Amino acid sequence: MPIGTARMASLCLPSAELHVGVRWSEHPALAAALADPARPPILLYPGAGARDVLREPPPGPVTLVVVDGTWSQARTVVRDNPIL
């Protein structure tokens, strides 16, 4: 049942941007956000090498990247988009 988690988050978080798609290698807004040294990117996604941000909080502002969808869709998006 789709509940629109990304849309809800974009409405609640100041300065949030919501982008819908599957392929992100040539998306200029995402590339610019990921390249901002003042706000290093953090991908919210479980897996090997994932860190607990409660135990290791970032030292300053970050660009939080959240992949929304079913687990299968999210896994495919992360796998197929090295930029993430």
Stockholm file with secondary structure:
# STOCKHOLM 1.0

chainA/1-84         MPIGTARMASLCLPSAELHVGVRWSEHPALAAALADPARPPILLYPGAGARDVLREPPPGPVTLVVVDGTWSQARTVVRDNPIL
#=GR chainA/1-84 SS CCCCHHHHHHHHSTTCCCCCCSCCTTCHHHHHHHTCTTSCEEEECCSTTCCCTTTSCCSSCCEEEECCSCHHHHHHHHHHCTTC
#=GC SS_cons        CCCCHHHHHHHHSTTCCCCCCSCCTTCHHHHHHHTCTTSCEEEECCSTTCCCTTTSCCSSCCEEEECCSCHHHHHHHHHHCTTC
//
